[in-house]
Amino acid sequence: MTKDTKTAPKQSPLVLVVDDDPGIRRIIEILLQKNGYTVQTAPNGQEALDVLDTVVPDVMVLDVMMPGMSGFEVCKAVRTNKRLQSVPVVFLTAKGTPQDYKAGHDAGGVVYMVKPFRPERLLQVVRLFCRTGTE
């Protein structure tokens, strides 16, 4: 006699998108949702940290220039939290000097992308760093 075991439905990867520009947040949210991702958004660094108190995303897409707390500061806070240390942080920002790239790397980012960005490239990066695939 075999036991009928049901497996839980596969949950889509969660991406936290943090950007103070509501238009950019919405564009990224739509792009990712259309490709099978669950998306949570935050308009600034403090709200992102508040969200991170309750969830651990598979990937975080993070702007740098935001009011109150920069993306670099948010990333450093994420890297000092044991529960969040392994979350890949993808910087998506208008800041594109070599010093900015270095600051993103030093803060703990895994990829540094400059706006304007190609949506297909962002999607490729998110796919690469998600712990589980959407296929």
C-alpha positions in Angstrom: 0.0 0.0 0.0 1.5 3.3 -1.0 0.8 6.6 0.7 -0.6 9.3 -1.5 1.8 12.2 -0.8 1.0 15.6 -2.3 3.8 18.0 -2.9 3.3 21.6 -2.1 3.0 23.8 -5.2 6.3 25.4 -6.2 6.3 29.0 -5.1 7.6 31.5 -7.5 10.8 33.3 -6.5 10.4 36.6 -4.6 12.1 39.8 -5.8 12.2 42.9 -3.6 12.4 46.0 -5.8 13.5 49.2 -4.0 13.4 52.5 -6.0 12.1 55.9 -5.1 10.7 56.4 -8.6 7.2 54.9 -8.8 7.4 54.6 -12.6 10.6 52.5 -12.5 9.2 50.4 -9.6 6.1 49.6 -11.7 8.0 48.8 -14.9 10.2 46.4 -13.0 7.3 44.9 -11.1 5.3 44.2 -14.4 8.4 42.8 -16.1 9.1 40.4 -13.3 5.5 39.4 -12.7 5.0 38.6 -16.4 8.0 36.3 -16.1 6.7 34.3 -13.2 8.2 36.2 -10.2 6.5 37.4 -7.1 7.4 41.0 -6.5 7.3 43.2 -3.4 8.3 46.8 -3.7 9.5 49.6 -1.4 9.9 53.3 -2.2 13.0 53.8 0.0 15.7 52.2 2.1 14.0 52.3 5.4 10.8 50.7 4.1 13.0 48.0 2.4 14.6 47.2 5.7 11.1 47.0 7.3 10.0 44.6 4.5 13.2 42.5 5.1 12.2 42.1 8.8 9.4 39.8 7.6 10.6 38.2 4.3 13.8 37.0 2.7 13.7 37.6 -1.0 15.5 35.5 -3.6 16.9 38.7 -5.1 16.8 42.3 -4.3 16.9 45.0 -7.0 18.1 48.2 -5.4 18.4 51.8 -6.5 21.3 53.8 -5.0 20.1 57.4 -4.9 17.1 57.5 -2.6 16.0 59.9 0.1 17.1 59.2 3.7 19.2 56.1 3.1 21.2 55.3 0.0 21.1 51.9 -1.6 24.7 51.4 -0.6 23.7 51.8 3.1 20.8 49.4 2.7 23.1 46.8 1.1 25.6 47.1 3.9 22.8 46.6 6.4 21.6 43.5 4.6 25.2 42.1 4.6 25.4 42.5 8.4 22.2 40.6 9.0 22.9 36.8 9.2 19.4 36.0 7.9 19.9 38.1 4.8 23.6 37.8 4.1 23.1 35.4 1.1 20.4 37.5 -0.6 21.9 38.7 -4.0 21.7 42.5 -4.3 21.5 43.9 -7.9 22.1 47.6 -8.0 20.0 49.4 -10.6 20.9 53.1 -10.7 21.7 56.2 -12.7 25.1 56.5 -11.0 27.7 55.0 -13.4 31.2 56.2 -12.6 34.0 53.7 -11.9 33.9 54.9 -8.2 30.1 54.1 -8.1 30.8 50.5 -9.4 33.4 50.1 -6.8 31.2 51.4 -4.0 28.4 49.0 -5.1 30.9 46.1 -5.0 32.3 47.2 -1.7 28.8 47.4 -0.2 28.1 43.8 -1.2 26.3 44.0 -4.5 26.6 41.1 -7.0 25.7 43.1 -10.1 25.8 46.9 -10.8 23.5 48.0 -13.7 23.1 51.6 -14.9 19.8 53.2 -16.0 18.5 53.4 -18.5 18.5 49.6 -18.5 17.5 46.9 -20.9 14.6 45.0 -19.4 15.8 41.7 -20.9 19.2 42.2 -19.2 17.6 42.8 -15.8 15.5 39.7 -16.3 18.6 37.7 -17.2 20.4 38.8 -14.1 17.4 38.1 -11.8 17.1 34.6 -13.3 20.8 34.0 -12.7 20.7 34.9 -9.1 17.3 33.4 -8.0 17.7 30.3 -5.8 14.9 28.6 -7.7 14.1 28.8 -11.4 10.9 30.0 -13.0 11.0 27.4 -15.8 
